[in-house]
Structures are given as structure tokens and as C-alpha cells.
């Protein structure tokens, strides 16, 4: 019944934070009183760049305890409870020193460690941001056009076997 969400930061962006102090911020809420807390951490990945183990959790721990991270992941901060309500609230975790040697990628992990949650117990997260420094900057969502341009670098079109793509 424990669950985690993870967002990986690719090498080209992660290495800019090496040796720096950062602030993690996000908005969250729940629809029930069953999920009382979330926890959040920034993990460093020290193996081959952009070839991450997708399951960052090696072993889930008991309720109220942080998990053991998978091989090659190191927690850069000690995660503590962030109490949820049914209203959106901003959580800010400042002063995270990214001091693990040879960081190749980062992973932002937000999780519920309470093993009693059920299928209808939902939580919502938005506006996740990592910025350099000790202050959480205001969240500024990107426009559709900017996001589309960024997504297109991952786009690949395939064609049926023996079909030549048409120009144009």
C-alpha cells in the first residue's frame, strides 16, 4: 500500500547542480484523511549517466520510516513528514546540499509511507520545482508551445516496412 512518484532529471540538467545547495518545492493535497503525510527527497544517481534504474526504492520500510534506496542512489536530504489537507498547500524543502561525488542524474521522489491507504485514498501533486539556492522561487508553468518544442526532441516516427516516407 505504499506508493511513490519519481521524476528523473537527465544528466545535462543534473550536473549543473553538482556541489550546489538547492530548494525543492511542490504543491499537494489529499481527498481523504487517510493519507496524512507525504515525504519528499532528492536522490543522486552515481552510475552511468541517463541509464537509471527506474525503481528507486530498494526496500520499503515500516510506516513512518524512509525506504532503503536502490543501488547507486543516495538521498541528498532527510525526508520528513509533510502533513496533507484537502486544500492545496505549498511544501518547501530548502538547503539541500547536493554534495554526493560524481552525480550523473537526479531523481525527485515524493511518497506515501503509510501502509494503510486504500484504493479510494488519493493525493494530488503539482508544481514540482528544484531551484538553486536556499529560497523557493515562485512556480512558473511553461506555455504549451514551449513544452511542445521540448517534447519534440524525443519524437520519432516510424513507417511500415518497405514504405518510403513522403517529402513534405
KOLLUMTI-587180 format. One record per residue: x, y, z of N, C-alpha, C, O in turn; residue in one letter. Coordinates in nm, 3 decimals, padded with zeros to 5 digits. Each point is the difference from the previous one (the first is absolute). Layout:
BEGIN
      n.c1      n.c2      n.c3     ca.c1     ca.c2     ca.c3      c.c1      c.c2      c.c3      o.c1      o.c2      o.c3   resn
         X         Y         Z         X         Y         Z         X         Y         Z         X         Y         Z      A
...
// end
This chain:
BEGIN
      n.c1      n.c2      n.c3     ca.c1     ca.c2     ca.c3      c.c1      c.c2      c.c3      o.c1      o.c2      o.c3   resn
    00.080   -00.120    00.000   -00.080    00.120    00.000    00.084    00.127    00.000   -00.055    00.110    00.001      X
    00.184   -00.123   -00.002    00.085    00.118   -00.008    00.022    00.034   -00.146    00.006   -00.088   -00.085      X
    00.006    00.217    00.056    00.011    00.044   -00.139    00.095    00.119   -00.010    00.009    00.082    00.091      X
    00.061   -00.076   -00.204    00.092    00.111   -00.023   -00.013    00.047   -00.144   -00.028   -00.078   -00.090      X
    00.049    00.207    00.071    00.009    00.059   -00.133    00.143    00.049   -00.016    00.059    00.054    00.093      X
   -00.004   -00.073   -00.213    00.138    00.042   -00.022    00.011    00.075   -00.132   -00.064   -00.037   -00.099      X
    00.144    00.141    00.098    00.032    00.074   -00.121    00.151    00.004   -00.012    00.069    00.050    00.089      X
   -00.017   -00.101   -00.199    00.143   -00.002   -00.022    00.044    00.128   -00.070   -00.071    00.053   -00.086      X
    00.188   -00.004    00.124    00.059    00.116   -00.065    00.121   -00.050   -00.077    00.093   -00.057    00.058      X
   -00.096    00.078   -00.189    00.106   -00.056   -00.083    00.133    00.067    00.027    00.007    00.109    00.057      X
    00.099   -00.174   -00.100    00.137    00.039    00.029    00.029    00.144   -00.037    00.061    00.072    00.080      X
   -00.101   -00.027   -00.197    00.033    00.134   -00.047   -00.052    00.107    00.096    00.060    00.107    00.011      X
   -00.170   -00.135    00.058   -00.055    00.095    00.097    00.049   -00.028    00.142    00.020    00.093    00.078      X
   -00.001   -00.220   -00.044    00.038   -00.037    00.137    00.140    00.048    00.037    00.022    00.045    00.113      X
    00.072   -00.054   -00.205    00.139    00.035    00.034    00.016    00.148    00.033    00.097    00.039    00.065      X
   -00.190    00.043   -00.107    00.006    00.144    00.032   -00.017    00.024    00.150    00.043    00.103    00.053      X
   -00.105   -00.200    00.015   -00.026    00.014    00.143    00.109   -00.062    00.087   -00.002    00.018    00.122      X
    00.096   -00.091   -00.180    00.106   -00.067    00.076    00.072    00.097    00.092    00.047    00.105   -00.044      X
   -00.040   -00.140    00.173    00.070    00.083    00.097   -00.074    00.124    00.044    00.055    00.082    00.073      X
   -00.180   -00.066   -00.115   -00.078    00.120    00.032   -00.103   -00.032    00.108   -00.028   -00.116    00.031      X
   -00.027    00.221    00.025   -00.113   -00.011    00.091   -00.126    00.034   -00.078   -00.005    00.099   -00.073      X
   -00.098   -00.183    00.088   -00.123    00.019   -00.076   -00.121    00.000    00.095    00.010   -00.038    00.117      X
   -00.122    00.080   -00.171   -00.127   -00.002    00.071   -00.101   -00.077   -00.086   -00.013    00.024   -00.119      X
   -00.056   -00.117    00.182   -00.107   -00.076   -00.065   -00.133    00.055    00.049   -00.019    00.019    00.120      X
   -00.073    00.006   -00.213   -00.133    00.046    00.040   -00.104   -00.068   -00.088    00.026   -00.037   -00.114      X
   -00.146    00.021    00.170   -00.111   -00.060   -00.073   -00.130    00.032    00.074    00.000    00.037    00.117      X
   -00.110   -00.054   -00.188   -00.133    00.017    00.057   -00.063   -00.138    00.012    00.021   -00.085   -00.086      X
   -00.098    00.063    00.193   -00.065   -00.130    00.019   -00.127    00.016    00.082   -00.017    00.096    00.075      X
   -00.072   -00.193   -00.092   -00.122   -00.010    00.082   -00.049   -00.144   -00.006    00.052   -00.081   -00.077      X
   -00.149    00.050    00.160   -00.060   -00.133    00.001   -00.152    00.012   -00.003   -00.055    00.107    00.026      X
   -00.010   -00.216   -00.058   -00.147    00.001   -00.001   -00.057   -00.072    00.122   -00.122   -00.014    00.012      X
    00.207   -00.031    00.077   -00.044   -00.080    00.113    00.088    00.027    00.120    00.111    00.052   -00.014      X
   -00.158   -00.087    00.130    00.084    00.014    00.119    00.090   -00.121    00.019    00.085    00.001    00.089      X
   -00.102   -00.103   -00.169    00.082   -00.121    00.014    00.146    00.026   -00.034    00.090   -00.053    00.066      X
   -00.064    00.135   -00.169    00.138    00.033   -00.034    00.036    00.127    00.075   -00.035    00.110   -00.041      X
    00.105   -00.127    00.151    00.032    00.113    00.085    00.126    00.074   -00.039    00.012    00.120    00.024      X
    00.083   -00.192   -00.086    00.130    00.059   -00.028    00.058   -00.047   -00.133   -00.028   -00.111   -00.047      X
    00.108    00.197   -00.010    00.090   -00.036   -00.110    00.141    00.023    00.050    00.023    00.071    00.098      X
    00.072   -00.132   -00.167    00.141    00.028    00.022    00.063    00.026   -00.136   -00.051   -00.047   -00.102      X
    00.160    00.121    00.100    00.066    00.032   -00.127    00.151    00.003    00.018    00.052    00.039    00.105      X
    00.017   -00.082   -00.211    00.146    00.001    00.003    00.055    00.021   -00.140   -00.065   -00.029   -00.100      X
    00.185    00.082    00.096    00.077    00.004   -00.123    00.106   -00.108    00.012    00.077   -00.003    00.096      X
   -00.074   -00.086   -00.194    00.099   -00.107   -00.003    00.103    00.029   -00.107   -00.034    00.048   -00.108      X
    00.158   -00.075    00.138    00.103    00.008   -00.103    00.025   -00.140   -00.054   -00.005   -00.098    00.073      X
    00.032    00.091   -00.201    00.034   -00.124   -00.071    00.147    00.013   -00.038    00.040    00.101   -00.059      X
    00.040   -00.202    00.091    00.144    00.010   -00.022    00.053   -00.105   -00.097    00.121   -00.021   -00.008      X
   -00.209   -00.044   -00.063    00.045   -00.099   -00.098   -00.003    00.064   -00.139    00.012    00.122   -00.011      X
   -00.027   -00.202   -00.092    00.006    00.049   -00.138   -00.107    00.106   -00.025   -00.118   -00.021    00.029      X
    00.160    00.133   -00.083   -00.092    00.111   -00.027   -00.114   -00.043   -00.091    00.020   -00.069   -00.100      X
   -00.141    00.111    00.138   -00.122   -00.023   -00.077   -00.032   -00.148   -00.022   -00.075   -00.033   -00.092      X
    00.130   -00.054    00.174   -00.032   -00.144   -00.003   -00.038   -00.040    00.142    00.067   -00.081    00.064      X
   -00.175    00.138   -00.017   -00.040   -00.015    00.139   -00.082   -00.126    00.024   -00.067   -00.051   -00.090      X
    00.075    00.001    00.213   -00.092   -00.104    00.046   -00.132    00.070    00.027   -00.005    00.093    00.081      X
   -00.101   -00.136   -00.147   -00.126    00.074    00.011   -00.069   -00.016    00.135   -00.075    00.088    00.040      X
    00.099   -00.198    00.030   -00.057   -00.016    00.133    00.103    00.048    00.101    00.097   -00.070    00.028      X
   -00.117    00.188    00.025    00.098    00.062    00.089   -00.001   -00.060    00.140    00.093    00.022    00.078      X
   -00.197   -00.097   -00.045   -00.013   -00.055    00.135    00.049   -00.145    00.001   -00.052   -00.085   -00.072      X
    00.154    00.061    00.154    00.051   -00.136    00.016   -00.091   -00.081    00.089   -00.039   -00.112   -00.034      X
    00.003    00.169    00.151   -00.087   -00.067    00.096   -00.086    00.103    00.070    00.050    00.098    00.054      X
   -00.182   -00.122   -00.054   -00.089    00.086    00.077    00.021   -00.029    00.146    00.024   -00.115    00.038      X
   -00.031    00.217    00.045    00.015   -00.016    00.145   -00.139    00.003    00.065   -00.101    00.010   -00.069      X
    00.098   -00.020    00.200   -00.127    00.004    00.072   -00.058    00.142   -00.004    00.069    00.095   -00.037      X
   -00.195   -00.085    00.076   -00.067    00.131    00.001    00.084    00.102    00.076    00.055   -00.030    00.106      X
   -00.047    00.151   -00.160    00.071    00.107    00.067    00.152   -00.007   -00.013    00.072    00.071    00.069      X
   -00.024   -00.158   -00.157    00.144   -00.018   -00.018    00.034    00.014   -00.147   -00.075   -00.048   -00.086      X
    00.185    00.112    00.055    00.042    00.015   -00.139    00.047   -00.134   -00.056    00.058   -00.081    00.073      X
   -00.082    00.057   -00.202    00.043   -00.126   -00.060    00.151   -00.008   -00.016    00.071    00.099    00.016      X
   -00.023   -00.218   -00.046    00.138   -00.018   -00.040    00.004    00.021   -00.150   -00.077   -00.061   -00.073      X
    00.166    00.146    00.027    00.005    00.034   -00.142    00.073   -00.109   -00.079    00.084   -00.071    00.054      X
   -00.117    00.059   -00.179    00.063   -00.098   -00.088    00.148    00.033   -00.017    00.045    00.111    00.029      X
    00.030   -00.209   -00.075    00.144    00.015   -00.023    00.028    00.120   -00.089   -00.071    00.024   -00.098      X
    00.173    00.051    00.131    00.049    00.118   -00.072   -00.084    00.126    00.023    00.025    00.103   -00.062      X
   -00.124   -00.110    00.151   -00.077    00.119    00.038    00.039    00.042    00.141    00.017   -00.084    00.089      X
   -00.003    00.215   -00.068    00.029    00.056    00.132   -00.097    00.113    00.027   -00.018    00.089   -00.083      X
   -00.044   -00.092    00.200   -00.090    00.110    00.039    00.084    00.121    00.037    00.093   -00.009    00.080      X
   -00.126    00.122   -00.139    00.072    00.125    00.027   -00.062    00.077    00.116    00.059    00.097    00.049      X
   -00.177   -00.136   -00.005   -00.064    00.061    00.116   -00.069   -00.107    00.081   -00.031   -00.108   -00.051      X
    00.006    00.137    00.177   -00.073   -00.092    00.086   -00.147    00.037   -00.012   -00.041    00.109    00.039      X
   -00.038   -00.200   -00.092   -00.142    00.028   -00.022   -00.077   -00.010    00.131    00.019   -00.091    00.080      X
   -00.107    00.188   -00.060   -00.086    00.003    00.118   -00.145    00.016   -00.046   -00.026    00.032   -00.116      X
   -00.067   -00.055    00.208   -00.142    00.008   -00.033   -00.041    00.142   -00.042    00.040    00.099    00.062      X
   -00.120   -00.093   -00.167   -00.064    00.123   -00.046   -00.150   -00.026    00.013   -00.057   -00.075   -00.079      X
   -00.007    00.136    00.178   -00.139   -00.027    00.033   -00.094    00.052   -00.109    00.005    00.118   -00.037      X
   -00.089   -00.206   -00.014   -00.094    00.035   -00.107   -00.134    00.045    00.056   -00.040   -00.039    00.110      X
   -00.029    00.121   -00.189   -00.138    00.038    00.027   -00.076   -00.014   -00.132    00.057   -00.042   -00.101      X
   -00.184    00.075    00.103   -00.080   -00.007   -00.123    00.014    00.126   -00.085   -00.062    00.009   -00.106      X
    00.141    00.086    00.149    00.025    00.122   -00.077    00.144   -00.001   -00.052    00.090   -00.056    00.063      X
   -00.070    00.118   -00.180    00.135    00.010   -00.053    00.088    00.077    00.096   -00.040    00.105    00.051      X
    00.158   -00.156   -00.028    00.099    00.072    00.079    00.137   -00.023   -00.060    00.027   -00.103   -00.062      X
    00.059    00.202    00.080    00.135   -00.009   -00.055    00.095   -00.051    00.108    00.002    00.048    00.113      X
    00.078   -00.146   -00.153    00.102   -00.053    00.088    00.136    00.044   -00.054    00.025   -00.009   -00.120      X
    00.060    00.055    00.208    00.133    00.048   -00.039    00.103   -00.072    00.086   -00.009   -00.001    00.123      X
    00.107   -00.059   -00.190    00.110   -00.067    00.069    00.129    00.071   -00.043    00.055   -00.029   -00.106      X
   -00.007    00.122    00.189    00.119    00.080   -00.036    00.130   -00.067    00.044    00.000   -00.100    00.072      X
    00.109    00.159   -00.116    00.135   -00.035    00.047    00.037   -00.146   -00.023    00.056   -00.064    00.089      X
   -00.086    00.012   -00.206    00.041   -00.136   -00.034    00.136    00.008   -00.068    00.011    00.051   -00.112      X
    00.091   -00.100    00.178    00.135    00.004   -00.055    00.021   -00.122   -00.090   -00.003   -00.113    00.047      X
    00.022    00.138   -00.175    00.025   -00.109   -00.096    00.150   -00.026   -00.001    00.072    00.041   -00.092      X
   -00.027   -00.111    00.195    00.143   -00.017    00.021    00.051   -00.141   -00.024    00.117   -00.030    00.028      X
   -00.201   -00.059   -00.080    00.048   -00.132   -00.036    00.097    00.013   -00.117   -00.028    00.071   -00.096      X
    00.142   -00.138    00.105    00.100    00.007   -00.108   -00.052   -00.068   -00.126   -00.069   -00.102    00.008      X
    00.101    00.158   -00.120   -00.029   -00.060   -00.132   -00.148   -00.020   -00.028   -00.040   -00.107   -00.048      X
   -00.042    00.207    00.078   -00.142   -00.009   -00.035   -00.013   -00.001   -00.152    00.057    00.086   -00.069      X
   -00.131   -00.183    00.016   -00.024   -00.002   -00.144   -00.146    00.033   -00.034   -00.028    00.053   -00.107      X
   -00.063   -00.085    00.197   -00.142    00.032   -00.016   -00.058    00.029    00.136    00.061   -00.030    00.103      X
   -00.180    00.088   -00.102   -00.075    00.020    00.123   -00.138   -00.062   -00.016   -00.050   -00.015   -00.112      X
   -00.010   -00.020    00.224   -00.137   -00.050    00.002   -00.073    00.072    00.112    00.047    00.005    00.114      X
   -00.162    00.051   -00.146   -00.086    00.062    00.100   -00.104   -00.106    00.036   -00.071   -00.049   -00.087      X
    00.062    00.015    00.215   -00.091   -00.106    00.044   -00.094    00.058    00.105    00.044    00.062    00.097      X
   -00.174   -00.084   -00.117   -00.102    00.039    00.098   -00.080   -00.126    00.028   -00.047   -00.066   -00.093      X
    00.031    00.033    00.221   -00.064   -00.128    00.031   -00.089    00.007    00.123    00.010    00.090    00.084      X
   -00.097   -00.191   -00.077   -00.084   -00.025    00.117    00.056   -00.126    00.063    00.008   -00.105   -00.065      X
    00.031    00.113    00.190    00.058   -00.117    00.065   -00.097   -00.071    00.092    00.039   -00.091    00.074      X
   -00.165    00.131   -00.076   -00.102   -00.059    00.086   -00.059   -00.122   -00.068   -00.064    00.012   -00.104      X
    00.085   -00.128    00.161   -00.046   -00.125   -00.060   -00.148   -00.027    00.014   -00.045   -00.109   -00.037      X
   -00.034    00.203    00.090   -00.143   -00.024    00.019   -00.087    00.068   -00.104   -00.123   -00.006    00.010      X
    00.182    00.072   -00.110   -00.083    00.069   -00.099   -00.074   -00.102   -00.087    00.045   -00.113   -00.019      X
   -00.159    00.156   -00.033   -00.084   -00.087   -00.082   -00.019    00.062   -00.138    00.047    00.110   -00.027      X
   -00.117   -00.182   -00.059   -00.015    00.041   -00.140   -00.064    00.137   -00.017    00.037    00.072   -00.093      X
   -00.128   -00.032    00.178   -00.069    00.128   -00.016    00.070    00.116    00.071   -00.049    00.112   -00.001      X
    00.163   -00.139    00.061    00.075    00.104    00.069    00.096    00.063   -00.100    00.102   -00.061   -00.035      X
   -00.132    00.181   -00.010    00.078    00.065   -00.105    00.078    00.118    00.056   -00.039    00.063    00.099      X
    00.150   -00.034   -00.164    00.072    00.123    00.027    00.039    00.059   -00.134    00.011   -00.070   -00.100      X
    00.010    00.200    00.100    00.027    00.073   -00.123    00.125    00.084    00.020    00.021    00.059    00.106      X
    00.062   -00.054   -00.211    00.125    00.076    00.005    00.012    00.080   -00.129   -00.034   -00.050   -00.107      X
    00.081    00.173    00.119    00.024    00.082   -00.118    00.110    00.102    00.033    00.040    00.015    00.115      X
    00.008    00.051   -00.217    00.093    00.111    00.018    00.131   -00.038    00.066    00.054    00.078    00.079      X
   -00.002   -00.195   -00.110    00.128   -00.042    00.059    00.112    00.081   -00.063    00.006    00.017   -00.122      X
    00.083    00.033    00.207    00.108    00.083   -00.052    00.124   -00.017    00.088   -00.008   -00.004    00.123      X
    00.123   -00.004   -00.190    00.129    00.002    00.069    00.073    00.124   -00.051    00.017    00.018   -00.120      X
    00.026    00.067    00.213    00.077    00.115   -00.044    00.123    00.017    00.089    00.001   -00.038    00.117      X
    00.102    00.095   -00.176    00.124    00.022    00.072   -00.022    00.107    00.105   -00.069    00.099   -00.023      X
    00.128   -00.120    00.140   -00.009    00.097    00.108   -00.085   -00.049    00.115   -00.049   -00.113    00.001      X
    00.031    00.203    00.095   -00.070   -00.035    00.124   -00.143    00.052    00.006   -00.065   -00.011    00.103      X
    00.017    00.067   -00.213   -00.134    00.057   -00.004   -00.079   -00.064   -00.113    00.052   -00.017   -00.111      X
   -00.176   -00.019    00.137   -00.087   -00.055   -00.104   -00.053    00.115   -00.085   -00.068    00.089    00.051      X
    00.100   -00.091   -00.177   -00.049    00.102   -00.092   -00.147   -00.026   -00.032   -00.047   -00.113    00.016      X
   -00.026    00.213   -00.062   -00.140   -00.024   -00.040   -00.006   -00.098   -00.116    00.084    00.004   -00.091      X
   -00.182   -00.091    00.095   -00.016   -00.097   -00.108   -00.051    00.071   -00.124   -00.095    00.078    00.007      X
    00.159   -00.104   -00.120   -00.040    00.061   -00.126   -00.019   -00.110   -00.104    00.097   -00.048   -00.058      X
   -00.222    00.008    00.035   -00.023   -00.105   -00.100    00.040    00.049   -00.139   -00.011    00.118   -00.032      X
    00.057   -00.213   -00.048    00.036    00.032   -00.139   -00.125   -00.004   -00.085   -00.095   -00.073    00.029      X
    00.096    00.151   -00.135   -00.112    00.000   -00.092    00.000   -00.125   -00.087    00.100   -00.072   -00.007      X
   -00.211    00.047   -00.059   -00.015   -00.118   -00.084    00.106   -00.005   -00.110    00.060   -00.105   -00.022      X
   -00.037    00.216   -00.045    00.096    00.002   -00.112    00.141   -00.037    00.047    00.069   -00.076   -00.068      X
   -00.027    00.127    00.182    00.133   -00.032    00.052    00.010   -00.149    00.036    00.101   -00.064   -00.030      X
   -00.203    00.011    00.094    00.000   -00.143    00.035    00.001   -00.087   -00.126    00.068   -00.102   -00.004      X
   -00.143    00.142   -00.098   -00.005   -00.077   -00.124    00.138   -00.005   -00.066    00.042   -00.106   -00.047      X
    00.027    00.218    00.043    00.135    00.003   -00.058    00.093   -00.094    00.076    00.077   -00.074   -00.062      X
   -00.084    00.076    00.193    00.085   -00.088    00.081   -00.035   -00.147   -00.022    00.089   -00.085   -00.002      X
   -00.216    00.054   -00.013   -00.041   -00.139   -00.020    00.042   -00.053   -00.137    00.028   -00.119   -00.015      X
   -00.023    00.205   -00.084    00.029   -00.044   -00.136    00.140   -00.061   -00.014    00.023   -00.077   -00.093      X
    00.069    00.109    00.182    00.132   -00.061   -00.012   -00.003   -00.149    00.029    00.094   -00.072   -00.035      X
   -00.200    00.024    00.099   -00.015   -00.143    00.027   -00.087   -00.070   -00.104   -00.014   -00.122    00.002      X
   -00.042    00.199   -00.093   -00.094   -00.055   -00.097    00.074   -00.076   -00.110    00.102    00.045   -00.051      X
   -00.155   -00.161    00.017    00.053   -00.079   -00.111   -00.118   -00.064   -00.071   -00.088   -00.057    00.064      X
    00.085    00.068   -00.195   -00.110   -00.058   -00.077    00.053   -00.121   -00.074    00.110    00.002   -00.056      X
   -00.188   -00.106    00.057    00.039   -00.120   -00.074   -00.099   -00.023   -00.113   -00.112    00.052    00.003      X
    00.154   -00.129   -00.100   -00.083   -00.027   -00.116   -00.009   -00.151   -00.018    00.090   -00.074    00.042      X
   -00.196    00.027   -00.103   -00.009   -00.143   -00.028    00.119   -00.049   -00.083    00.056    00.076   -00.079      X
   -00.019   -00.198    00.098    00.113   -00.060   -00.071   -00.017    00.022   -00.152   -00.109   -00.015   -00.054      X
    00.217    00.052   -00.011    00.006    00.019   -00.145   -00.081    00.121   -00.047   -00.030    00.010   -00.119      X
   -00.005    00.081    00.208   -00.070    00.122   -00.039    00.098    00.117    00.014    00.061    00.020    00.105      X
   -00.047    00.055   -00.211    00.089    00.116    00.001   -00.080    00.121    00.045   -00.108    00.026   -00.053      X
    00.160    00.048    00.150   -00.072    00.120    00.044   -00.010    00.102   -00.114    00.094    00.016   -00.078      X
   -00.206    00.050    00.070   -00.019    00.103   -00.102    00.060    00.132    00.047    00.003    00.028    00.120      X
    00.045    00.051   -00.213    00.050    00.133    00.035   -00.117    00.090    00.037   -00.112   -00.018   -00.048      X
    00.140    00.112    00.133   -00.100    00.101    00.022   -00.062   -00.001    00.129   -00.086    00.084    00.028      X
// end
